[in-house]
């Protein structure tokens, strides 16, 4: 009798567990299907005003995103993406504001770096030396116009903006920075000692 009761109890427990798993499975599938359809509606719906779509996306994040997030960070990334949509790599939204301060100082003051004009090459993601300044640390170290910059202190710079590149190269007077460059098919490391230089846009 005891064995029969144990068998029945085990059978009932197994059935209950199976039902719970089935409910969980279909619950998850229903949730995935619902959120997928919700996302499709946001993407495919035609909006009279772009701000309406923006608000809809924010509402969806508030409702479905499961972790904490900084609303200000979302706005900043949205602003940055808005400006990037222009499709001009020379048009930049500076965030945080400190980036703009650094740019303003580069245009109007002096800075400590290697003294080279940098810019974009012909290929996507390529950064080059436009020209070293006369008498600058970079000229003294052997940097030449149109040298392609591959890395700064072993950090790959492919795809970076000029602002990001300049930030890597600048540093306190008297310190060294190593530029890995490509010139006429040859790759070489050039060590440059930073000095104080007269600044202008896209100087490093």
N, C-alpha and C positions, 0 to 999 in steps of 0.2 A: 504493500500500500504506500509505504514511504517513498519507494523508488518511483511509483506512478505519479505521486504528487510532485516530486522533484522534476520529473520529466515534463509535466504540464506547466510547472512554474518556469522551467527553462524555455519551453516552447512559447509561452506568452511573452516572456522577456524578449526573446528573439524577434517575435512579430512586432512588438512595440518599438524596439530599436530600429527595425527595418522601416517601419512607418515614419519614424522621426527622420531618418536619413532621406527617405523619399520626399518628405515635406521640405526639408532643408535644400535638397537638390533642386526641386521645382521652384522653391522660393528664390534661390540664387539665379536660376535661369530666367525667371520672370523679371528679376531686378536688372539683370544684364540686358535683357531684351528691352525693358522700359527705358533704361538710360541710353542705350544705343539709339532708340527711336527719338528720344529727347534730343540727343546730340545732332541727329540727322535733321530734325526740324529746325534747329538753330542755324545749321549750315545752309539748308536749302530754302528757307523762308525768305521772301522778298520783303525788305524793310523800306519804308518811306524815308526814314531818317537813319543814318549810320549810328547815331547816338542811341537809338532804340535797340539795335543789335548789341551794342556795347553793354547796355544795361541788362539785357537778357543773359548775356554771358556771365556778367557779375552775379546775377541772381542764381544761375546754375552752379557757379562755384560755391556760393554761400550755402546752397542746399545740399550739394552732393560731395564736396571735397571734405575728406575726413580728418585732415590735420589743420593746425593753426597756420595762418599765413598773414603777411603784412600787406594791407591794402595799398599803402603808399608804394610798396615795391612793385605791385601789379601796375599801378599807374605809371611809374617811371619806365618800366619795360614797355608798356603800351606806347608811351611818348617816343621812346627810342625806336621802336618798330615803325611807328608812323613816319618818322623822319627817314629811316632806312628805306622805306617804300619809295622814296624819290628815285632811288637807283643810282645815286651819285656818291661815290666813295669819299668825295671831298666835302660832302654835306653831312655834318655830324651833330647829334644831340648829346651834349655833355652831361653825364650823370655819374657820380654825384657832382654837385656844384664845384667841388675842389678841382675837378678836371678842367673846368673853364678857367679857374684862377690860374692854373698851371699854364694853360694856353696863352692867357693874357700876359703873364710874366714872360713867356717865351717870345712874344711879339715886341714887348716894350722895355725889357730890362736886361739884366745880365744873368747868367746861370753858370753852373759848373758841369762840364761835360767834355766832349771830345772835339766839338767845333766842326760839324759837317751838316750840310743840307741833305735831308733824306726825302724820299718820295716813293711813288709806286712805279713798278716796272711795267713792261708790256703784257706780261702774263698774269693771270688771275692769282692773287695772293702773294705776288712778288714785291719785295721791298728792296730799294737800291739806294746807293749813295749818289745824290745828284752832283755834289761836288764838295770837297773838303775846303774849309776856309784857309786863306793864306796865312801861313805861320801857325796854324792850329795844331793841337796835339795829334789829330787824325792825319794831317798832312805829314807831320814829322814821323809818324809811325809807318807811313807808306800806304795809307788809304788813297784810292784813286776814284775819279768820277766813273759812275756806272758799275762799280763793284756791287754785286748782288749779295745782300745780307741774308745768311742762312740761319744764324743763331747768335745769341748774345749770352755769354757765360754759359754755353751749352743749352740754353733755352731756345727751342725751335720757334722762329718768328714767322714762319709761313702762314699767311692769312690774317696776320695782325693788322691793326690800323697803324698809321704813322704815330698817332698819339700814344698807343700802347708801346710801340717800339722806342720812342723817345724816353718814355718813363723807365724802360729797362736800361737804356744806355746812360742816362744821367746819373750823377752820384757826386759825393763829396770830393772836393779838390784833393789831388794827391793819391787817390785810389785808382786801381787798375780795372779795366774792363776788357774782356776778350771778345772780339768780333770774328765769327766764322764767316768767311766770304767766298764767293765764287768769282773767278776772273779768268776769262778766256778758257773755260773748261777745267781750270785748276781750283782746288779747294784748299784754303789756307786759314790758319788762325793768326790774328794780329792783335797783340796786346797794346792797349793804349792807356796812358796815364791821364786822368781827367784834370782839367785846369779851368780857371774862370774864363768865360768867353762872352763877347758881345752877342746878344741873342737876336734871332729873327724867326719867323715862322718855320716850323719843321726843322729846327736846328737841334742837334743832339749834344 
